[in-house]
Amino acid sequence: MAFNYKNIDLPIVASVKEIQSNFENQNTQIVNAPPGAGKSTLLPLAFLGQPWLNGKKILMLEPRRLAARTVATRMAELLGEKTGQTVGYRIRFENKVSDQTQIEVLTEGILTRMIHSDNSLEGVGLVIFDEFHERSIHADVALALCREAQQILRPDLKILIMSATLDMPQLTSLLQCPVVKSEGRQYPVEVKYTGDTDMMMLPELTARIIMQATKENEGDALVFFPGQGEIRKCEEILRGKLKGFAIHPLYGQLPHGKQMAAIMPDKNGKRKVVLATSIAETSLTIEGIKIVVDTGYGRTSKFDPKSGLSRLHTIQISKDSADQRAGRAGRLSAGACYRMWSKATQDRLDLHGSPEILEVDLSSLALDLAKWGIMDPNQLTWLTPPPPSTMKRAMDSLHELHALNNGKITPHGEQMHSLPCHPRIAHMLIEAKAQELLHLATDIAALIEERDPLGPEAGIDINERIIVLRRLRDENRLSRKFSRIEKIADSYRKLFHLNEIDNSPIDPYETGLLLAQAYPERIAFARPGNNAQFKLSNGKIAMAGHRDDLAHESWLAIAHLDDREGMGKIFMASPLNPKDLAPMVKSLEVIKWDTRDGGLIANKELRIGSIVLQSVPLPDPDIEHLEQAIYDAIKSEGQHLLNWDEEVTQWQNRILSLKKWHPQGQWPDVSQTYLLASNEEWLKPYLSQIKRPEDLKKINLKEVLHHHLPFDQQAEMEKLAPQKIEVPTGSHIKIQYFSDGAQPVLAVRLQEVFGLLKTPKVNADKTPLLMHLLSPGFKPVQVTSDLKSFWNNAYFEVRKELKRRYPKHAWPENPLEATAVRGVDRSKNKKT
C-alpha cells in the first residue's frame, strides 16, 4: 500500500523524496525538522509501500502515551480509517492493533520488550525515534539495542531519528549517517521577557501574565508549568478572574478524555487557555494556539546512588526546550511568547537538557541488558553511557532481589522481566503469587505507581488507601483518582489471570511484608529516643510526621520516600511484623573501624541490611581482616587519623617539587590523596599494635614515608632538595617547598646573610631560592631572588628604616664585607 502525500500542505513534503532515497543505500539517517513540519504524521505514511521495507512493519516511538495515541489517530484519519487498521498504537496496558496494522506507534518501553521477544525484529523494516531530543532513557536503550541488532543480525533494519532540536554534531558523529534538514513552516513569534520570577509565587504571577497576554493578543494560550500542583493553583485563580475562556489542564496523569478536550477546539467556540506540563512541548498539535506563556521551569526525578533515594527537582529548562515551547505560538500564524525570566537569564541557560540516563534509577536498564546477555554496558554503542556508579547500584539491587546471579539473569529474573513494570514491583508480584497474596499485591502495585489518591493529610499508611480503594470498588463508585488506580490494578489481575476481584478486609502486616519484599533496603526500625525517626536497612534515616498513626510503630516497610536535607521523608508505608523478616536476617562477622566508637570493632551480628538486631564480640577475629579494616578507614578518614604535621607536609612538597622539576625521573606521587589510597603498600609493617585512633596519631609519619623510599632516592632527595641550608652564621635554616614545584622560600634574618654574595640555589644549582629577608623581629622586610641586587640597591633604604627600630643590631654600610651575626652585635668596634 502506498500513500499519496504530495497533495498535503506540510513542509516535510519537500524532503520526503530525499529521505526515501537515502534508505535505498543507507540503513540509518537523521531528520531535523521544527515543530509543525509534519514529520511525525506524514513521514511514516510516506514510507508505506517502499521497496526497501520489503513488506515489513514500521515502528515509531513516542516519548509519551498521549502523543502516541494522538499521532496514531491523526495518521489513521489521513488514511480515512479507524485506529487499529493500517495504523495502530501500543502503550502500557493498552493497544489498538490488528493483523493488518503496518505502522505501530509505541511508547518507548514497549519497543525494548519487543526486541527481547525477537532479538532481530524479524517482522520490522523501519524503527523511527520521534522527538529524540528529549533523551528519555527508554529511547537511549532502544537505540542502543536496535543498533546492536542492526550491526550483528539485521543490516537491512532501517533506523530513522527525528527531532525538532538535536545535539547534531554528537549524534551524527556517533551514527555516521546522513542528516536531512527541513526548514518547516514557522511563523514569526515575538518573544517578550517579563523578568525573573519568584518560584514561591509562580501560580499567582503566571495568572497575571496570562491575563495580560490574552488581552494583548488574539487566539488561544498555551502555558507551561513545572508540574500538576502549580497548574491546579493557577487554574483556580483563573476561573475566578478570566471570564469567557475555557480553561483546560493538560498533564500525563489526566484522564484521556480531559487530555483530548485540552487539545481539540472548544465545542462552544470559546478561547482556550491550556495549562500544561512539558507534555505539550513536542508532537502534540493543540488547535488555535497563538500565545505561549512559559514559566521557564520543568520537573525531573533525580536518583542519588549514594542514598538509593529519588527526589523530584524543579529545574530551569534548557535553551532548546525554551525554543520548542516558543515555537508552539507560531504554528498557525504569527504569535507571541511571554518568557517569565530575564534576557540575562536566557543567555545563561544550558543549550540542551540533561539525558535521562544520567539522572534516574537504572534497575530496569540493568535487567534489560542482563536479559539481552550483556554483562558490560560498554559492549553497546551509547550516545551517553550509563554512569558506572548508578549502574553498580542497580546491579546490586537486582542481585538482592534474586534477579541476577554473578551478573547473569536468573529464572526469577526472567519472570520479573516478563512483567511490564519496575523490577521491584515485578519481584513483589511474583513473591505474592507464591504466598497467595496476589490480589493484595496488585492493589499495592497500582497505588505505588500512581499519585497518592488521598494526599499527605491522610497520613502515611498505605493500608488506608487500599481500604478506600476496596470500599469504592465494592460500592461501584470509584472517583477519578481511584478509577485510574483500579485500571492499573485490573491490568495486573489480567496478567495473572485473576478473574475475581477481592474487596475483603486486609491484614496491614501482609501489606508490610509485600513492601519489604519490593524494597528490602527500606525496611525500617524505630530509632530509640527519636520519635518518628526510623533507621532503614540501607543505613539511611527517614522520618514520619510526629502525629502520624505509624510514627510509634517499631517496624515499617516504606513504599515512598525521598531525600530531604540528609534525611528521607516518608510518604507511604505500612507496619511490619518483625517475625515475617526471619528469612531476611543474616548472620555476619563485622570487622570495621569506627573512630567515634574508639577504633577497631569485631562483632558477630544478626542483621537486616544495616539494622543490627543482635551484636556480640567476635572472640578471635582474623588478623588480615583487622588490618583491612584499618586500611579502609585510612582511605576514607586518613587525613584526620594520621598526624600530617608540617614536617610531613614539607617532606611531601620536596618530592612533589622534584617530580615537577624532573618529569622524566622516577619520583613517586606522594600527594595525600595517593598516599591514603595506597596506604596498604607503605603502612602495613606499623599496624600490628594499632587498635585505637590515638595509636595511629603516634606513628611517625615522616619517618615511615621516608624509609619507604628506595635508599638511592633518599640520598638524591637530600642532595637536590635539602631540608635545610647553611647560611654565613653557620645556622641551618629550613627551606619551605611547595607541592606545585613553585620557587622554594628561604626565610632568614637579614643579619645572618651579611657577606653572602649570591642567592642560594637547590636542585643542582638550577633553582634559586626566593629569599624572605627578615628583620631582627622576624618580620619580612624584603623578598628577592637576586641577593646581589638587594645589597647594592634596596638594602640602604631598609637599613635607614630598621636602624631606628633596632639600634642595637648591626647595620653596616658595606654588608658584602660585614660579618654575619645571629643576634645583637656586641663588638665594641662595631662600625655603622
N, C-alpha and C positions, 0 to 999 in steps of 0.2 A: 504494500500500500504506500503510495506517495502522496504527499500533502502539498497543495498549491499555495505557497506562501507569498508569491510575488505581488498579489493584489492587496496585501495587508500593509497598512501605512505605519510601519515601525522602523526605526533607524537601523536595527540589526540586519534588516533585509539586504542592505548593500554589502554586507560582509559574509552572507551565507555561502555564496559560491566558493570564496577563498577558504572558508572553514571546511566545507565539504571536500574540496580538492586536497587540502592538507592531509586529510585522513587516508587518501589513496596511497601516500608514501610515508606517512608518519603515524606512530601509534599514540602520540601524546601531543597536546597543544594547549595553549592558554588563550582565553578570550577576555579582554579587558574592555568593559563597556559600562557606561554610567547608568544610574537609575533611570528607568523609563525606556531603555533601548529595546526591550522586548526579548532579551536573551533567555530569560527563564521560561517563557511560554512558547516562543516561536522556534528557537533552535532545536529542541528535542523533536518537535513535529517535522521540521525541515529535514531531519535525518532519516525519517521513515522511508523505507524502500531503497536506501542507498546500497549499492552492491557490496561495499566493504562490510556492511552489517551482516550479510550472509544469512538473513532471516532471524538473527538473534535479537534479544531484548535490549532495550535501553533502560538503564537505572539512573535516576537523578536524585542526588542527595540534597536535602534542605536541612538547615540547622534547627528549624523549629516546626512543631506539629501544625500550627496554624498555617504557616507558609506552605507546607506540604499539601494540606487539604485544598488550599485556595488555588495554588498553581495547577494542581491536577484538575480541579473543577474548571478553571479557565481554559486549559488545553482541550478538555472534553467538549466545552461549548464551541470552541473554534472548529472542532470536527463535526459539530451537530449531533453529539452523542451524550449519553449519560456516563458519569464517572463509573469506572469499573469495566468499561468495554475496551476500546483501544488504549485508553489512558486510565490508570488506576493509582492508588496510593496505599502505602503500608506505614502505619505508625504504631507505637506501643499499644497493645491490646485492641487494635482496630485496623481493619484493612478493607479496601474495596478493589479487588482484582478478580479476574476471571481467566478462563483458558485462552481467551482472545486478546488479553492485555499485552501490548507490545512496549508500552512505556510505563514504568513504575516509579512513582515519586516516593522517596523513602526519607524518614528521619535517619540520621547517620548511624545510630547504634544498630539499626536493622541490617545494614549492609555488612557490618562486621560479623554478625551471626550467619548471614548468608554465605560469606567466604568460608567460615568454619564448617558449614554444612557441605560446601562444594569448593574445595581449595582453588580450583581452576575456573570457577564461574562459567561452567561449560555452556550454559544457555544464554550468556550475556555477551553482547558485542561491544557495548559502549557504557562507560561509567562517567557520569557528569557530576562534578563537585560544584554546586552553586553556592554563591556568597562565601567563597573560601576565605576571604579576608577576615572573617570572624574568628578563624583559627580555633574552632572547637576541638577538644581532644578527640572526639569521635571522628572528625574529618581527618585529623592528622594520622590517627591509627589506620583508618580505612585507606587513606592514600598510601601509607607505607605497605600495607598488606596487598593492595592492588598492584603496586609497583613490583612487589616480590613475585606475585603470580604472573605478571606481565613478563618479567625478566627470565623466569625459570620455566613456567608451564604454558603461558599464553602470550606469545609475542604479538598475536593478532588482536589482543584485547586493547580497545581504544580507551584513552583517558582524556577527558576534557575538564579543564579547571576554569571556572568563570567567576568574575567578581567585578564590582564597580571600582574598587580600590585595592591594589595589591602591592606588596613589597616586591616589585617586579625583578630587580636585579638578583635578589637572593633566590627567588623561586625559579627564574629562568636559568640561573647558574646550576641549580640542583638538577633540574629536569632536562636541560639541554634540548629545548624544543621551541618551535615557532610560537610567536605571540601575534595575535590578531587584535587590533585596537579599533573599536567602533566609537565614533565621536558621540553618537547618541543625539537626542533632541532635548537639550536643556535650555529652558527659557531663563532669562536673567533673574537673579534673586538678589534683592537689596538686603545686605546684611547690616543690622543695627546692633551695636554693643551697648547694653544698658548699665554696665558697671558690675563689679564683683558683688556676689550675693552672700548674705548670711545664711548658712545651711540650716540654722535653727528656725529661721522664718521662711523656709523655702515655699511651702504651700501658699502662705499669705502673699509673699512677694510675687510669686508666679501668677496668682489670680489677678493681681493688679496689672501685670504686663499683658495678660490675656485680654483683659477688658480694654486696655489701651490699643492693643494690636487689632482687635476686631472693630474698633471704632475707626482706625486709620486705614483699614484695608478691607476689600471685599473677599468673599469666599469663605471656605471652612478653615478651621485651625487645627493643627496637629501639635500637641505639646509633649515634650519628652521629659519624663521624671526618672529618678533612680529606681523607684520601687512602688509597690502597691500601697503602702502606708501613706506616702505623700500624695498619691493620686486620690485616695479616698478623702483626705483632708481638703484638698483643693476642690474636689467635686462638691463637697458640702458647702464651701464658701460660694462657688459659682452659682449653685442652684438658687441661692438667695439673692444674688446680685445681677446675674446675666440673664435677663428675661428674653424670651423669644428664641433661644438657642436650644438645640438638642445636645445634651452633654453625655458623652459616652466614655467610660473607662475602657482600656484595652491592655490586658496583660495575660501571661501564659496560663494562670490558674482560673481565668474566667471561663464560664460555660461557653460552648461553641456558638450557641445562638446569640449570645450577647457580643461575642467577638465579631460575628458577621454583621450585627447591627451597627457596630462601630465602623466597619469597612464600607458598607453599602450606603448609597444616598439615603437621606431621611425620607421616610414614607410620606410625611406631611409637608415636605418642601422646606423645612427649617434649615437655617445654617447650623453646622455642626461644630462642636469643639471636642476633639478626641484626645483624651488624657492617657498617654501610653508610656510603656517602658521601652527599652531598646528593641523589643519585639517588632516595632514598626519601622526600624531603620532600613530594612532591605527589601526582600522580594514582594512584600505586600503592596498592592496598589490600593490606596484609600481614595475613593472618589471625591473630587471637589476641593482638595487641599490647595490653598494658595498662601497660607500663613503657617509658619513654623515658629514655635516658641521653644527654645532649648535651654533647659536649666544647666546643662553642661556636666551633669553627673550620671554615673551608671553604678550598678551594684554588682559585685562579684564575690564569690566564695573563695577564700584562700586557705589552703591546707598548710598547717605547720607540722612538718615531720617530727620535730622535737617533742611537741606536746601530744601529737596524734589527734589534735582538735582542728576543726574548721571554723572559720569566722567570716561573717559577711562584712565586706568592706565597701563603703561608699567611696568611689574614686572619680577624679576628673577624667572626662573622656579624652581620647586622642584626637589629633587633627583630622585624620581620615574619617573617624566616626562623626566629628562635627560637620565635615563636608557632606557625608552621607545624609545626615539629618537635614541640613540646609537644602540639599537638593530636592527634598520632598516637596518644597514650596514651588519648584519650577518645572514640574512635570506637565502641567496643563497649560500654563500661561506664565507671564511674569509674576513673581511673588515676592514675599518679604520674610526674612528670618530674623527673629529677635534673640540674640545671644545674651544670656544673663551672666556675662562676665566682661572684663575689660579687654581692650585691644592688646594691652601689655601681657595679660594672662594668655591670650590667644597665641602670642609669639612664643610663650614658654611651654605650650602643650607638646606632649610627645607626638612624633609623627604617626606611630602605629600603636595599637593596643598590645598588651602582653598576651602571648599564646596561652590558651587554657592549660596546656600540658605542663606549664611551669607553675601553675597555681593550685591544682586540685589533687585530691586523693587518687592514687594510681592503682588501686587494688583491682578494678575491673580490667585495666590495661594489662596488668601483670598476669591475670588469669587468661585473658585473650591470647597473650604471647605464649603462655605455657600450653594452651590448647593447640596452638599452631606448631608447637615443638621448638620454640625459640627460647633458650635459656639466657642469652645475652642480647639485650635490646639493640646493641650496636651492630648486630647482624643485618638489621633493616636500614633502609635509607630514610632518614628523618629530615624534615625541614627544620625542626627544633627537637633535639634529642630529649628524652625524659630525664629529669635531674637524677643522678645516681642515688642521692640520699633519700629522696622521696620514693624512688623505685625499691630501694632496700627495705624501707619501712613497709611498703605494700607486700613485698615478698615475705617478710617476717609475719605479717598479719595472716597471709594465706597459709603459711605453714602452721600457724596456731589454730586455724580453722580446719586443718587437715585436708586442705585443697591441694597442697603441694607436699612433696617429699623429696628432699635433696634437689629442689628446683624443678622437679618434674610433676606434671599433673597426675593426681590420684584418681581412682574411680569415683570417689566422693567429689573431687574437684570437677570431674566430667559432668556429674549430676548438677552441681552448682552452676556450671557454665551453661547448661541447657535451659536455665530459667532466666527470663528477661528482667533481671533486677540486679541490684548490687550484691556482690558475693556474700556479704554478711546476712542480708535478708534471705538469700538462697540457702545458706547454711542453716539458718533458723527454721525455714520451712521444711527442709529435709529432716532435720532432727525432730521437729514437731510431729511429722508423719510417723516416725518410729515410736514416739511417745503417746500417740493417739491424741494429740493436741492441735491437729491441723486447722480446725475451724478457728480456734483462738489465734493461731499464728497468722492466718490470712487477714484477720481483722487488725492485728498488730502491724503487719507489714503495710497495709493501706494507710494506717494512721501515721506511721513513721515517715512514709514517702510524701505525704501531703502536709499542707499547713495545718497548724493546730486549730481544730474547729471550735474550740471553746475559748481560747486565748489565755493569757497569763493569770487573769483574775480567777480562773477555775483551779489554780494550783498546779502542781507538777505531776500529779498522779495520773498516769496514762489509763489506769483502770476506769477512772471517771468517764473518759472519752469512749471507752469500749461499752460501758453500761448505757450511755446515752445512744450510741450507735445501735446497739441491740434493741433498746426500747423503741426508738423511732422506726427501726426496720420492722419490728414486730407489729407496730401500730400502722405501718404503711403510710407514714407521714414524714419522710426524710426531708430535711431542709436542704438548701442549695449546697452548703459546705459538706454535709454528711452524704448527700447524693453522690458527690464526686468520690468520696472515700469508699462508699458502698460499691461504686462501679469498679474500682480497682480491686476491692476485696472479692467481688464476684468473678473478676478475671482470674484471680489466683485460684478460686474454688474450681473454676472450669479447667484450669491447667492440671489440677489434681483429681479431676472427675468427682468432685463433691457435689452431689445432686441436691442435697438438702441444705437449708440454712439453719444455723444454730444460734438461737437468741436466748439461750438459757443463762442463768447466773454464772458468774465466773469466779474462780479462785485467784486472787491477786498474786499469790505466791507462784502459781503456774505461769502467770504473765512475767513475773520476775525471772523465773528460770529460763524462759524463752529469750528474754532480752539478754540475759547473761551469756547465752549461747551465741547470740548475734554479736555481742560486744563484750567479750571476756575481759578486755583491758579496762572496761568501765564498771566492773563490779566494785562497789564502794562500801567502805566500812566507816561508821561514825567515828570521828576523832574525839578522844576523851577530852572533856572540858571545853570543846569548841562547838557550841550549839549550832546545828545546821551546817557544819562543815564535815566533809567526807573525804577520806583518802581513797583514791582509785587504785586499782591493781596495777596501773601503768606508772604509779608513783606520783601522779599529779593530785592537786587538791581541787575540789569543787564544792560549791555551796548552794543550798536551797534557801528560800525565804524563811526567816525565823518563825513566822506564824504558820508556815505551811504544815499540812497534816502529816507529811512524810519527814518533817525536819527532825523528829525524835525517833525515827526508825534506826535500828542498829545496822542494818544492811540494806543497800539499794542496788538495783540494776538500772543503769542510766541509758535512756534511749537518745535523748537530745541534750547537748550542752555545747557551750562554746568557750573560747579562751579570752577572758577579760582581765587585763591588768594582772596577769600572772596566776589568776585563779579562775577555773572554769565556773560558769554559772549554769545550774541545772534547769532545764526547761521541761523535761518529761522523763519520768522514771517510774519504777514500781518497787514495792517492798520485796524483799528476797529472804527466803528461809535458808540460813547457812547450812542446814543439813543437806540441802539439794546440791551443795557445791562440792560434796565429797569427791566426785570424780576429777575435779579441777585442782584439788590440793596436791602439792608436790613437796617432797622432802629433799632439801638441798643443803649441801655443805657450803656455807658462805664464809669466804675469807676475803676480807676487804680492809682498806684503810679508811678510818673516819676521824678526821682531825678534831672535830667537835667532841667526839666521844673518847678521845685520848689516844688514838693511833690504831694499831693493829687489832682487828677483831676476827675471831674464828669461832663461829657458831654453827650448830646444826639447827635448821629452821624448817618449820612447816609453813608453806606459803601459798597464797593465791596471787600470782604476779608479785607486786611489791608489798602486798598486805601480809604482814607476819602474824601467823596465828599462834605459834609457839617457837621459843628460841632457847637452846641450852648450849653451854660451852662445848666446843669440839676438843676432845682430850689430846689428840696427837695430830695436829694439823701438819700437812705436808710442807716441808721447808721451801720447796720450789714455788708452791702456791703463795706462801707468805711473802717471799721475795717479789713475786709477780705483782702482788697487791701494792707493795711499796713502789715498784717501777710505775705502775699505773697511776698511783697517787702523785708521784713526782711529775709525770707527764701532764697532769691536769692542774696540780697545785704547787709545783716545784718552785715557782717564783716567790712563794711565801714560806714554804717549808725549809728551803736551804738558805744558807747565810751568804747572800750575794752582796758582800760588802765592797768598799771602794777598791780594796786590794784585788779582789776577783775581777771587778769591772775593768780595772787598768790592765790586768793580765789578758783579758779578752780583747781589749782595744789594741794592745800591742800586736797580737796575732792577726786580728782583723785588718789592721793597718798594713802589716806585711803582706797579707792576702791581696790587698788593693795595689800595693806598690809592686808586687811580683806576681802578676796574674798567671804566669806560666809555671810558677812554683807549686809545691805540694802542700801549701799551708792549709790546715783544716778549717772548716766552718765551726767557730766556737761561739756563735751567737746564742743567746739564752734559749731562743725557740728551738734551735737544733739540738743543743745540749740536753734540754728537757726531753725532747722526743727520743733521743738516743741514750738516755741515762743508763740503760742496762749495760751498754758497752764499757763505760768507764767507772760506774759506781758499784758494781757487783761485789768486789772484794771488801767493801766497807760496810756491808749491810747485816752482817751476822748477828750483831748485838742491837740492832735498831728495833725498838718497839713503840716508842712514843715520839711525838713531834719534837720534844726538846733534844732527843738523841740525834735527830737529823741536823739540828742547829749547831751541834758540837763538831760536826765534820768540818775539817779544814779544807774548804772547797778549793782554794787556790793551790794548795799542795797536791790535792788529789788530781786536779786537772793538769797541773804542770808535769807531774810524774807519768801521766798518761801519754804525754808527747814522747815520740822517739828521742833517744838521747842526743842524736846529732841535731835535731830541731831545737831542743832545749838550748844547746850551745849556740846555734845560729841565731836564735831569738835574742839571747843576751848580747850577742855581738852587734846585730843590726838594729835592735830596738831595746836598748838597755833601760832598765827601770829607773836608774839614776845617772847623773852625770857630775863629774868633779869640776868645781869652779876654783878660781885662783886662791881662795882662802883655804882650800882643802876640804871644804864642805861637799857632801854628796847630796845634790838636790834632785828630788823626784821630777820626772818628766810626765806631763799629762798627755795621754794619747786619746784618739777618738776612733769610734767604730767605723766611720766612713773614710778613714785614711787621711783626714784633714791634717794640716800642719800641726805637729805636736807643740805644746806650750811648755816653756821653762819659766816659772815664776820665781824670781830671785831678787834679794835686796841689792840695790844698786851698788852699795859699798863693797859687796863680795865679788864684783866683777871688774873692779879697777884693774887696769893693766891688760885686760882681755881685749885683743885687737880684732879678732874675727868672731862672727856669730857661730856658735857651736852647731854641729850637724850630726845627724844619725843616718841610718840606712846606707852605710858605707860612704859617708860624706855626700850623699845625693839629696838629702832632705834637711834644710836649715830649720832650726827651732825658732818658733815665734816667741821672742823674749818679752815677758811681762816684768818690767823693771819696777821694783817696789821701793817705797820709802822706808825709813827705819821703823815706821809703824805698820809695815806690811800692807800699805795701800798702793795700788798701781799708779805710777806716775808717767809711764811711757810704755807703748807697745811697739816693738820694732823687729824686723828681720834683718836689719843692717846695722849691727852694733857700731861699726867704724863711723858711719854717717852720724849716728846719735852722738858719739863722743865729740865729733867735730862741729856739730851744729846745735841740736836741741838741748844738749847737756847743760849749757851755760844758762839758759832760761830756767831749767829745772833747778839748777844749783842756787840761783838767785832766790827762788821761791822757797826751797826747802831749808836753806841755810838759816833763814829766820825762824822757821818752825823747829828745827833740830840743830841748835847751835853747838851742842857737844859732840856732834858727829863730824867725820872728815868730809870736807867738800873741796878737794884740791883743785887748783887752777888747771893742772895738766893731769887728767885722770888716766891717760895712757901710760904715764910713768909712775903713777902713785901705787902704793902697796894696798892691796885689798885687805879689808878688815871685816870682822864678823859683827862687831858692835861699836861702842864708843871708842874712838882713838885716844888712848891715854898717854901718848907720847908727848913729852914736854917740848919737843922740837917740831911739833905739827905745823905745817905750812897751810895757810889759807889764801 
